[in-house]
């Protein structure tokens, strides 16, 4: 697709990356989630007293579900030049590799997240509103309470937030709107970290290990971004065999 990257005003390449993301990121996650729910049992339970003591907060399902906005926003914010496209291509490869790294833990050391009973107790006195109820219903229907640690909700959101921040700072250094966007982005990330606990979707251990994996992965990824700037996308595309 590199040779066709300018087609459809540059949207052909974005569409291709989107398809790769669905195939190589979403499918492994949901496949391992259903395998664990159907055929596996908990090998090691990371639950501690804090996990049940942490309160249910209904509205945090909104920042929790907002993770799914990180993916299209990353595609939309990717610079429409060859440098941005090369960085995006490397980014989706990095996202695939870190997803598969986490999937190994989901399958080798599975852990069921046995906290959803707290929601029923909480909702007896504090029922969710229509939006919160719709989002909880969607999440519970599509995501079995497995794939505990490292939390891919944290890993993916951190990496995508760092990538969007990298582009926004470089492309819009003087823009107040860009600065406002970054403030909102990182507030959302903090709320998302809290939300995985407050919605009873994850344990504290999942949050900590997810953050460690995300930070480590970004540190490993940064030299590749520097390489794109130093060598240029054309030279790298030729080396990778993407063009002659």
MIFINU-157131 format. One record per residue: residue number from 1; x, y, z of N, C-alpha, C in turn. Coordinates in nm, 3 decimals, decimal comma, m for minus. Example, Ala and Ser with C-alpha at 12.3 -4.5 7.8 and 13.67 -1.06 7.14 Angstrom:
// MIFINU-157131
(node 1 (1,319 m0,569 0,780) (1,230 m0,450 0,780) (1,320 m0,330 0,780))
(node 2 (1,285 m0,225 0,708) (1,367 m0,106 0,714) (1,290 0,003 0,787))
END
This chain:
// MIFINU-157131
(node 1 (0,081 m0,121 0,000) (0,000 0,000 0,000) (0,085 0,127 0,000))
(node 2 (0,214 0,116 0,029) (0,297 0,236 0,033) (0,301 0,304 m0,103))
(node 3 (0,305 0,226 m0,209) (0,309 0,284 m0,344) (0,177 0,349 m0,382))
(node 4 (0,070 0,320 m0,307) (m0,062 0,377 m0,337) (m0,106 0,474 m0,228))
(node 5 (m0,010 0,524 m0,152) (m0,042 0,603 m0,034) (m0,108 0,737 m0,065))
(node 6 (m0,094 0,787 m0,187) (m0,153 0,916 m0,222) (m0,295 0,902 m0,277))
(node 7 (m0,340 0,778 m0,301) (m0,473 0,759 m0,360) (m0,583 0,805 m0,264))
(node 8 (m0,692 0,849 m0,320) (m0,808 0,898 m0,243) (m0,767 1,013 m0,150))
(node 9 (m0,676 1,096 m0,201) (m0,632 1,209 m0,121) (m0,555 1,168 0,003))
(node 10 (m0,493 1,051 0,000) (m0,418 1,001 0,115) (m0,500 0,912 0,207))
(node 11 (m0,631 0,903 0,184) (m0,718 0,824 0,271) (m0,706 0,675 0,247))
(node 12 (m0,654 0,635 0,130) (m0,635 0,493 0,103) (m0,541 0,430 0,205))
(node 13 (m0,432 0,501 0,235) (m0,334 0,449 0,331) (m0,395 0,442 0,471))
(node 14 (m0,473 0,546 0,508) (m0,539 0,547 0,639) (m0,636 0,429 0,650))
(node 15 (m0,711 0,404 0,543) (m0,806 0,292 0,542) (m0,732 0,160 0,557))
(node 16 (m0,619 0,148 0,491) (m0,540 0,025 0,500) (m0,490 0,002 0,642))
(node 17 (m0,441 0,107 0,706) (m0,393 0,095 0,844) (m0,510 0,057 0,937))
(node 18 (m0,628 0,114 0,912) (m0,746 0,080 0,991) (m0,778 m0,069 0,979))
(node 19 (m0,774 m0,122 0,857) (m0,804 m0,264 0,835) (m0,699 m0,352 0,905))
(node 20 (m0,571 m0,311 0,895) (m0,465 m0,385 0,964) (m0,488 m0,383 1,115))
(node 21 (m0,532 m0,268 1,167) (m0,558 m0,257 1,310) (m0,667 m0,350 1,356))
(node 22 (m0,777 m0,355 1,281) (m0,887 m0,444 1,316) (m0,843 m0,589 1,311))
(node 23 (m0,765 m0,622 1,208) (m0,723 m0,761 1,188) (m0,619 m0,805 1,290))
(node 24 (m0,520 m0,721 1,315) (m0,404 m0,763 1,394) (m0,408 m0,718 1,540))
(node 25 (m0,502 m0,632 1,575) (m0,511 m0,585 1,713) (m0,643 m0,628 1,778))
(node 26 (m0,754 m0,594 1,713) (m0,884 m0,625 1,772) (m0,912 m0,775 1,775))
(node 27 (m0,885 m0,844 1,664) (m0,916 m0,986 1,657) (m0,836 m1,068 1,759))
(node 28 (m0,703 m1,049 1,775) (m0,632 m1,125 1,878) (m0,687 m1,101 2,018))
(node 29 (m0,727 m0,977 2,047) (m0,780 m0,948 2,180) (m0,909 m1,025 2,205))
(node 30 (m1,006 m1,009 2,115) (m1,136 m1,071 2,137) (m1,129 m1,223 2,124))
(node 31 (m1,038 m1,273 2,039) (m1,021 m1,418 2,029) (m0,968 m1,475 2,160))
(node 32 (m0,865 m1,413 2,216) (m0,809 m1,463 2,342) (m0,909 m1,446 2,456))
(node 33 (m0,988 m1,339 2,452) (m1,089 m1,314 2,555) (m1,193 m1,426 2,557))
(node 34 (m1,238 m1,467 2,440) (m1,338 m1,573 2,432) (m1,279 m1,710 2,460))
(node 35 (m1,153 m1,732 2,422) (m1,086 m1,858 2,454) (m1,074 m1,874 2,605))
(node 36 (m1,031 m1,766 2,672) (m1,015 m1,772 2,818) (m1,149 m1,796 2,886))
(node 37 (m1,254 m1,727 2,839) (m1,386 m1,740 2,901) (m1,446 m1,879 2,880))
(node 38 (m1,416 m1,940 2,765) (m1,479 m2,068 2,731) (m1,400 m2,190 2,777))
(node 39 (m1,267 m2,179 2,779) (m1,188 m2,300 2,797) (m1,084 m2,294 2,911))
(node 40 (m1,055 m2,177 2,963) (m0,948 m2,165 3,060) (m1,001 m2,134 3,199))
(node 41 (m0,914 m2,145 3,296) (m0,947 m2,111 3,434) (m0,839 m2,024 3,493))
(node 42 (m0,870 m1,957 3,602) (m0,774 m1,866 3,664) (m0,651 m1,942 3,713))
(node 43 (m0,535 m1,897 3,669) (m0,408 m1,956 3,714) (m0,354 m1,881 3,834))
(node 44 (m0,364 m1,749 3,831) (m0,321 m1,666 3,944) (m0,415 m1,548 3,956))
(node 45 (m0,472 m1,530 4,074) (m0,571 m1,425 4,098) (m0,503 m1,304 4,161))
(node 46 (m0,496 m1,190 4,092) (m0,427 m1,072 4,148) (m0,515 m0,986 4,238))
(node 47 (m0,637 m1,031 4,269) (m0,728 m0,948 4,349) (m0,674 m0,926 4,490))
(node 48 (m0,686 m0,800 4,537) (m0,653 m0,765 4,675) (m0,773 m0,692 4,735))
(node 49 (m0,769 m0,665 4,864) (m0,883 m0,602 4,931) (m0,917 m0,467 4,869))
(node 50 (m0,815 m0,394 4,825) (m0,837 m0,262 4,764) (m0,934 m0,269 4,647))
(node 51 (m0,927 m0,377 4,570) (m1,010 m0,388 4,450) (m1,159 m0,387 4,484))
(node 52 (m1,196 m0,448 4,594) (m1,337 m0,448 4,635) (m1,372 m0,324 4,718))
(node 53 (m1,273 m0,265 4,780) (m1,298 m0,143 4,856) (m1,315 m0,021 4,766))
(node 54 (m1,255 m0,025 4,647) (m1,266 0,088 4,555) (m1,412 0,102 4,512))
(node 55 (m1,470 0,220 4,522) (m1,615 0,234 4,498) (m1,653 0,222 4,350))
(node 56 (m1,774 0,179 4,327) (m1,833 0,184 4,193) (m1,874 0,329 4,165))
(node 57 (m1,834 0,380 4,050) (m1,871 0,516 4,009) (m1,932 0,504 3,869))
(node 58 (m2,061 0,516 3,862) (m2,132 0,487 3,737) (m2,081 0,565 3,617))
(node 59 (m2,060 0,695 3,634) (m2,027 0,779 3,518) (m1,890 0,748 3,459))
(node 60 (m1,804 0,676 3,531) (m1,671 0,646 3,478) (m1,676 0,548 3,362))
(node 61 (m1,793 0,489 3,337) (m1,804 0,405 3,217) (m1,788 0,488 3,091))
(node 62 (m1,812 0,620 3,102) (m1,798 0,707 2,984) (m1,651 0,722 2,945))
(node 63 (m1,560 0,763 3,036) (m1,418 0,764 2,997) (m1,364 0,626 2,967))
(node 64 (m1,423 0,521 3,030) (m1,379 0,385 2,999) (m1,407 0,352 2,852))
(node 65 (m1,529 0,380 2,808) (m1,567 0,350 2,670) (m1,500 0,444 2,571))
(node 66 (m1,455 0,561 2,619) (m1,390 0,657 2,530) (m1,258 0,607 2,473))
(node 67 (m1,206 0,497 2,528) (m1,086 0,437 2,466) (m1,108 0,416 2,318))
(node 68 (m1,229 0,378 2,278) (m1,255 0,345 2,139) (m1,252 0,467 2,048))
(node 69 (m1,244 0,587 2,107) (m1,223 0,708 2,028) (m1,075 0,735 2,002))
(node 70 (m0,988 0,674 2,083) (m0,845 0,696 2,065) (m0,799 0,647 1,928))
(node 71 (m0,855 0,536 1,882) (m0,809 0,477 1,755) (m0,841 0,567 1,635))
(node 72 (m0,967 0,610 1,615) (m0,993 0,699 1,501) (m0,923 0,834 1,513))
(node 73 (m0,912 0,887 1,634) (m0,843 1,015 1,651) (m0,696 1,004 1,613))
(node 74 (m0,634 0,891 1,645) (m0,494 0,871 1,605) (m0,480 0,870 1,454))
(node 75 (m0,572 0,804 1,386) (m0,569 0,801 1,239) (m0,590 0,940 1,182))
(node 76 (m0,682 1,016 1,240) (m0,713 1,149 1,189) (m0,599 1,248 1,214))
(node 77 (m0,527 1,231 1,323) (m0,420 1,324 1,358) (m0,287 1,292 1,292))
(node 78 (m0,275 1,174 1,233) (m0,149 1,137 1,167) (m0,120 1,236 1,055))
(node 79 (0,000 1,296 1,050) (0,034 1,390 0,943) (0,019 1,327 0,806))
(node 80 (m0,032 1,404 0,710) (m0,059 1,353 0,576) (0,062 1,367 0,484))
(node 81 (0,181 1,347 0,539) (0,302 1,344 0,457) (0,369 1,209 0,477))
(node 82 (0,477 1,183 0,402) (0,540 1,051 0,409) (0,599 1,023 0,547))
(node 83 (0,647 1,125 0,614) (0,701 1,103 0,748) (0,589 1,056 0,842))
(node 84 (0,475 1,124 0,835) (0,363 1,085 0,921) (0,312 0,946 0,886))
(node 85 (0,309 0,914 0,759) (0,261 0,781 0,718) (0,356 0,672 0,765))
(node 86 (0,487 0,699 0,756) (0,584 0,600 0,803) (0,571 0,581 0,954))
(node 87 (0,554 0,689 1,027) (0,537 0,681 1,172) (0,409 0,605 1,208))
(node 88 (0,303 0,629 1,131) (0,178 0,558 1,154) (0,193 0,408 1,125))
(node 89 (0,265 0,376 1,017) (0,287 0,235 0,983) (0,367 0,164 1,092))
(node 90 (0,471 0,232 1,143) (0,549 0,174 1,252) (0,465 0,164 1,379))
(node 91 (0,377 0,264 1,399) (0,291 0,265 1,517) (0,197 0,147 1,522))
(node 92 (0,135 0,114 1,408) (0,040 0,002 1,408) (0,115 m0,130 1,425))
(node 93 (0,239 m0,138 1,376) (0,318 m0,258 1,400) (0,353 m0,272 1,548))
(node 94 (0,388 m0,158 1,611) (0,417 m0,161 1,754) (0,296 m0,200 1,836))
(node 95 (0,178 m0,149 1,795) (0,056 m0,181 1,867) (0,024 m0,330 1,855))
(node 96 (0,049 m0,386 1,737) (0,027 m0,530 1,717) (0,121 m0,612 1,805))
(node 97 (0,249 m0,575 1,808) (0,347 m0,652 1,886) (0,316 m0,648 2,036))
(node 98 (0,280 m0,529 2,087) (0,251 m0,521 2,230) (0,120 m0,592 2,264))
(node 99 (0,026 m0,593 2,169) (m0,098 m0,668 2,191) (m0,069 m0,817 2,202))
(node 100 (0,013 m0,868 2,112) (0,046 m1,010 2,116) (0,126 m1,045 2,242))
(node 101 (0,210 m0,952 2,288) (0,283 m0,973 2,413) (0,186 m0,990 2,529))
(node 102 (0,084 m0,904 2,534) (m0,015 m0,914 2,642) (m0,103 m1,037 2,627))
(node 103 (m0,135 m1,074 2,503) (m0,217 m1,192 2,478) (m0,150 m1,318 2,534))
(node 104 (m0,017 m1,323 2,530) (0,054 m1,437 2,588) (0,020 m1,454 2,736))
(node 105 (0,015 m1,343 2,808) (m0,021 m1,349 2,950) (m0,167 m1,389 2,968))
(node 106 (m0,254 m1,337 2,879) (m0,396 m1,371 2,889) (m0,420 m1,521 2,875))
(node 107 (m0,339 m1,587 2,792) (m0,360 m1,729 2,765) (m0,277 m1,820 2,856))
(node 108 (m0,156 m1,775 2,894) (m0,069 m1,858 2,977) (m0,101 m1,842 3,125))
(node 109 (m0,133 m1,720 3,167) (m0,165 m1,692 3,308) (m0,300 m1,621 3,316))
(node 110 (m0,407 m1,687 3,272) (m0,538 m1,622 3,270) (m0,589 m1,591 3,410))
(node 111 (m0,669 m1,486 3,419) (m0,729 m1,448 3,547) (m0,867 m1,390 3,520))
(node 112 (m0,967 m1,447 3,584) (m1,102 m1,392 3,572) (m1,117 m1,272 3,665))
(node 113 (m1,180 m1,167 3,613) (m1,204 m1,046 3,692) (m1,340 m1,061 3,758))
(node 114 (m1,338 m1,106 3,880) (m1,460 m1,147 3,950) (m1,511 m1,034 4,040))
(node 115 (m1,551 m0,922 3,978) (m1,593 m0,805 4,055) (m1,731 m0,752 4,013))
(node 116 (m1,788 m0,804 3,908) (m1,910 m0,744 3,855) (m2,030 m0,757 3,948))
(node 117 (m2,022 m0,849 4,045) (m2,132 m0,861 4,140) (m2,150 m0,733 4,222))
(node 118 (m2,042 m0,655 4,236) (m2,050 m0,530 4,311) (m2,137 m0,426 4,239))
(node 119 (m2,146 m0,438 4,108) (m2,230 m0,345 4,032) (m2,377 m0,363 4,070))
(node 120 (m2,421 m0,487 4,077) (m2,562 m0,513 4,111) (m2,597 m0,457 4,248))
(node 121 (m2,507 m0,475 4,343) (m2,530 m0,424 4,478) (m2,537 m0,271 4,478))
(node 122 (m2,444 m0,210 4,407) (m2,440 m0,063 4,400) (m2,563 m0,007 4,330))
(node 123 (m2,606 m0,074 4,224) (m2,718 m0,021 4,143) (m2,853 m0,032 4,215))
(node 124 (m2,860 m0,110 4,320) (m2,985 m0,117 4,396) (m3,021 0,019 4,455))
(node 125 (m2,921 0,096 4,493) (m2,944 0,229 4,551) (m2,901 0,343 4,460))
(node 126 (m2,814 0,312 4,362) (m2,763 0,415 4,271) (m2,766 0,362 4,127))
(node 127 (m2,884 0,349 4,069) (m2,893 0,293 3,934) (m2,829 0,385 3,830))
(node 128 (m2,773 0,330 3,725) (m2,714 0,412 3,619) (m2,822 0,481 3,537))
(node 129 (m2,787 0,595 3,476) (m2,881 0,659 3,384) (m2,880 0,585 3,251))
(node 130 (m2,957 0,633 3,155) (m2,975 0,559 3,029) (m2,845 0,543 2,952))
(node 131 (m2,760 0,648 2,952) (m2,633 0,640 2,879) (m2,538 0,543 2,948))
(node 132 (m2,526 0,556 3,077) (m2,439 0,466 3,153) (m2,485 0,322 3,139))
(node 133 (m2,615 0,300 3,147) (m2,670 0,165 3,134) (m2,639 0,108 2,995))
(node 134 (m2,654 0,191 2,891) (m2,628 0,146 2,755) (m2,481 0,107 2,738))
(node 135 (m2,391 0,188 2,795) (m2,248 0,160 2,782) (m2,208 0,036 2,863))
(node 136 (m2,261 0,023 2,984) (m2,232 m0,098 3,063) (m2,283 m0,223 2,990))
(node 137 (m2,403 m0,212 2,932) (m2,460 m0,327 2,861) (m2,374 m0,364 2,742))
(node 138 (m2,328 m0,264 2,668) (m2,242 m0,289 2,552) (m2,111 m0,355 2,594))
(node 139 (m2,047 m0,299 2,695) (m1,917 m0,351 2,740) (m1,932 m0,495 2,791))
(node 140 (m2,035 m0,521 2,871) (m2,053 m0,655 2,927) (m2,089 m0,758 2,820))
(node 141 (m2,160 m0,712 2,716) (m2,200 m0,804 2,610) (m2,083 m0,838 2,517))
(node 142 (m1,991 m0,744 2,500) (m1,883 m0,763 2,403) (m1,751 m0,807 2,465))
(node 143 (m1,737 m0,791 2,596) (m1,607 m0,815 2,661) (m1,626 m0,902 2,784))
(node 144 (m1,584 m1,027 2,775) (m1,592 m1,117 2,890) (m1,495 m1,071 3,000))
(node 145 (m1,526 m1,102 3,127) (m1,441 m1,055 3,237) (m1,310 m1,133 3,249))
(node 146 (m1,233 m1,136 3,141) (m1,102 m1,200 3,139) (m1,000 m1,101 3,080))
(node 147 (m0,888 m1,152 3,029) (m0,782 m1,064 2,976) (m0,748 m0,956 3,078))
(node 148 (m0,717 m1,002 3,198) (m0,700 m0,909 3,311) (m0,572 m0,826 3,301))
(node 149 (m0,459 m0,894 3,301) (m0,333 m0,819 3,310) (m0,231 m0,869 3,209))
(node 150 (m0,150 m0,774 3,156) (m0,156 m0,629 3,172) (m0,280 m0,573 3,101))
(node 151 (m0,342 m0,470 3,157) (m0,464 m0,416 3,099) (m0,435 m0,350 2,964))
(node 152 (m0,491 m0,406 2,857) (m0,473 m0,345 2,726) (m0,545 m0,212 2,716))
(node 153 (m0,646 m0,190 2,798) (m0,711 m0,060 2,802) (m0,606 0,047 2,837))
(node 154 (m0,520 0,016 2,931) (m0,416 0,110 2,972) (m0,302 0,114 2,870))
(node 155 (m0,257 m0,002 2,826) (m0,146 m0,008 2,731) (m0,179 0,068 2,603))
(node 156 (m0,292 0,035 2,542) (m0,328 0,099 2,416) (m0,351 0,248 2,431))
(node 157 (m0,427 0,286 2,535) (m0,458 0,428 2,551) (m0,332 0,510 2,575))
(node 158 (m0,238 0,456 2,653) (m0,114 0,529 2,679) (m0,032 0,546 2,551))
(node 159 (m0,015 0,439 2,476) (0,066 0,447 2,354) (0,002 0,540 2,251))
(node 160 (m0,129 0,532 2,234) (m0,196 0,618 2,137) (m0,193 0,764 2,182))
(node 161 (m0,208 0,787 2,313) (m0,200 0,924 2,364) (m0,060 0,981 2,343))
(node 162 (0,043 0,901 2,365) (0,180 0,949 2,343) (0,204 0,978 2,195))
(node 163 (0,152 0,893 2,107) (0,171 0,914 1,964) (0,098 1,041 1,918))
(node 164 (m0,027 1,059 1,964) (m0,100 1,181 1,928) (m0,031 1,304 1,984))
(node 165 (0,019 1,296 2,106) (0,091 1,409 2,165) (0,216 1,442 2,085))
(node 166 (0,288 1,340 2,043) (0,410 1,357 1,963) (0,379 1,435 1,835))
(node 167 (0,272 1,398 1,767) (0,236 1,466 1,643) (0,183 1,606 1,666))
(node 168 (0,097 1,623 1,764) (0,036 1,754 1,789) (0,142 1,857 1,827))
(node 169 (0,236 1,821 1,914) (0,341 1,914 1,954) (0,428 1,952 1,834))
(node 170 (0,458 1,855 1,749) (0,544 1,883 1,634) (0,472 1,963 1,525))
(node 171 (0,346 1,929 1,497) (0,276 1,990 1,384) (0,208 2,122 1,420))
(node 172 (0,170 2,139 1,547) (0,096 2,260 1,587) (0,158 2,322 1,712))
(node 173 (0,285 2,362 1,705) (0,355 2,407 1,826) (0,299 2,536 1,886))
(node 174 (0,235 2,620 1,807) (0,186 2,750 1,856) (0,035 2,753 1,873))
(node 175 (m0,032 2,642 1,847) (m0,178 2,641 1,847) (m0,234 2,625 1,989))
(node 176 (m0,319 2,720 2,030) (m0,386 2,709 2,159) (m0,488 2,596 2,158))
(node 177 (m0,552 2,577 2,041) (m0,649 2,468 2,029) (m0,581 2,333 2,047))
(node 178 (m0,460 2,321 1,991) (m0,384 2,197 2,005) (m0,347 2,173 2,151))
(node 179 (m0,306 2,279 2,220) (m0,272 2,266 2,362) (m0,394 2,225 2,444))
(node 180 (m0,509 2,283 2,411) (m0,633 2,247 2,481) (m0,668 2,101 2,456))
(node 181 (m0,649 2,056 2,332) (m0,675 1,916 2,299) (m0,588 1,823 2,382))
(node 182 (m0,460 1,857 2,398) (m0,370 1,771 2,476) (m0,409 1,767 2,623))
(node 183 (m0,455 1,879 2,677) (m0,501 1,881 2,816) (m0,620 1,786 2,831))
(node 184 (m0,716 1,797 2,740) (m0,834 1,709 2,745) (m0,793 1,563 2,728))
(node 185 (m0,699 1,539 2,636) (m0,654 1,402 2,609) (m0,596 1,337 2,734))
(node 186 (m0,510 1,410 2,806) (m0,444 1,348 2,921) (m0,534 1,345 3,044))
(node 187 (m0,629 1,438 3,054) (m0,731 1,426 3,159) (m0,813 1,300 3,135))
(node 188 (m0,850 1,278 3,009) (m0,925 1,157 2,974) (m0,844 1,032 3,008))
(node 189 (m0,714 1,035 2,983) (m0,633 0,916 3,013) (m0,631 0,887 3,163))
(node 190 (m0,618 0,991 3,245) (m0,620 0,972 3,390) (m0,755 0,917 3,434))
(node 191 (m0,863 0,974 3,381) (m0,997 0,925 3,414) (m1,015 0,781 3,368))
(node 192 (m0,957 0,748 3,253) (m0,967 0,611 3,203) (m0,896 0,515 3,298))
(node 193 (m0,781 0,557 3,351) (m0,709 0,472 3,448) (m0,796 0,445 3,571))
(node 194 (m0,863 0,550 3,619) (m0,952 0,532 3,734) (m1,074 0,448 3,696))
(node 195 (m1,119 0,463 3,573) (m1,244 0,398 3,531) (m1,234 0,247 3,529))
(node 196 (m1,117 0,193 3,499) (m1,108 0,047 3,492) (m1,128 m0,015 3,630))
(node 197 (m1,103 0,065 3,735) (m1,128 0,019 3,872) (m1,272 0,049 3,913))
(node 198 (m1,320 0,169 3,881) (m1,453 0,212 3,926) (m1,567 0,144 3,854))
(node 199 (m1,540 0,086 3,736) (m1,642 0,010 3,664) (m1,631 m0,140 3,692))
(node 200 (m1,535 m0,176 3,776) (m1,511 m0,316 3,813) (m1,473 m0,403 3,693))
(node 201 (m1,402 m0,339 3,599) (m1,353 m0,411 3,482) (m1,214 m0,470 3,504))
(node 202 (m1,140 m0,415 3,602) (m1,002 m0,459 3,623) (m0,963 m0,447 3,769))
(node 203 (m0,852 m0,513 3,801) (m0,789 m0,502 3,932) (m0,681 m0,393 3,929))
(node 204 (m0,639 m0,351 4,047) (m0,530 m0,254 4,056) (m0,403 m0,309 3,992))
(node 205 (m0,378 m0,439 4,009) (m0,259 m0,501 3,950) (m0,261 m0,488 3,797))
(node 206 (m0,379 m0,498 3,738) (m0,391 m0,484 3,592) (m0,352 m0,344 3,548))
(node 207 (m0,393 m0,244 3,627) (m0,359 m0,105 3,597) (m0,209 m0,082 3,605))
(node 208 (m0,148 m0,130 3,712) (m0,004 m0,108 3,732) (0,077 m0,177 3,623))
(node 209 (0,045 m0,304 3,595) (0,121 m0,376 3,492) (0,095 m0,318 3,354))
(node 210 (m0,027 m0,273 3,328) (m0,056 m0,210 3,199) (0,023 m0,083 3,180))
(node 211 (0,033 0,000 3,285) (0,111 0,123 3,277) (0,259 0,093 3,255))
(node 212 (0,311 m0,009 3,324) (0,453 m0,046 3,307) (0,482 m0,092 3,164))
(node 213 (0,392 m0,174 3,109) (0,410 m0,221 2,972) (0,401 m0,105 2,874))
(node 214 (0,304 m0,015 2,894) (0,287 0,098 2,804) (0,408 0,189 2,803))
(node 215 (0,457 0,225 2,922) (0,574 0,313 2,931) (0,697 0,247 2,870))
(node 216 (0,718 0,119 2,899) (0,833 0,048 2,844) (0,826 0,040 2,693))
(node 217 (0,708 0,010 2,641) (0,691 m0,001 2,496) (0,719 0,132 2,428))
(node 218 (0,671 0,242 2,487) (0,696 0,373 2,425) (0,846 0,405 2,426))
(node 219 (0,916 0,371 2,531) (1,060 0,395 2,535) (1,133 0,315 2,428))
(node 220 (1,086 0,194 2,403) (1,146 0,112 2,296) (1,110 0,165 2,158))
(node 221 (0,993 0,231 2,150) (0,942 0,279 2,022) (1,006 0,411 1,979))
(node 222 (1,047 0,492 2,074) (1,100 0,625 2,043) (1,219 0,623 1,947))
(node 223 (1,315 0,529 1,960) (1,426 0,527 1,864) (1,380 0,509 1,719))
(node 224 (1,269 0,438 1,697) (1,218 0,422 1,562) (1,167 0,556 1,508))
(node 225 (1,101 0,634 1,594) (1,056 0,766 1,552) (1,174 0,855 1,517))
(node 226 (1,280 0,846 1,596) (1,401 0,922 1,568) (1,464 0,877 1,437))
(node 227 (1,455 0,747 1,409) (1,511 0,694 1,286) (1,439 0,750 1,163))
(node 228 (1,308 0,764 1,172) (1,233 0,821 1,061) (1,280 0,963 1,032))
(node 229 (1,303 1,041 1,137) (1,351 1,179 1,119) (1,493 1,182 1,066))
(node 230 (1,578 1,092 1,114) (1,719 1,094 1,078) (1,743 1,041 0,937))
(node 231 (1,677 0,933 0,901) (1,704 0,869 0,772) (1,605 0,908 0,664))
(node 232 (1,485 0,947 0,705) (1,384 0,986 0,608) (1,298 0,867 0,567))
(node 233 (1,169 0,891 0,541) (1,078 0,781 0,507) (1,111 0,712 0,375))
(node 234 (1,165 0,785 0,278) (1,194 0,723 0,148) (1,303 0,618 0,160))
(node 235 (1,410 0,650 0,230) (1,519 0,554 0,249) (1,471 0,432 0,326))
(node 236 (1,390 0,455 0,428) (1,341 0,342 0,507) (1,245 0,256 0,426))
(node 237 (1,160 0,318 0,343) (1,066 0,242 0,261) (1,142 0,153 0,162))
(node 238 (1,251 0,203 0,108) (1,332 0,122 0,015) (1,395 0,005 0,089))
(node 239 (1,447 0,032 0,208) (1,510 m0,075 0,288) (1,410 m0,182 0,326))
(node 240 (1,287 m0,141 0,359) (1,184 m0,236 0,399) (1,126 m0,312 0,279))
(node 241 (1,161 m0,268 0,156) (1,105 m0,334 0,038) (0,968 m0,283 m0,001))
(node 242 (0,930 m0,165 0,050) (0,798 m0,108 0,019) (0,797 m0,038 m0,116))
(node 243 (0,916 0,005 m0,162) (0,924 0,067 m0,295) (1,064 0,046 m0,349))
(node 244 (1,076 0,060 m0,479) (1,206 0,039 m0,544) (1,287 0,168 m0,543))
END
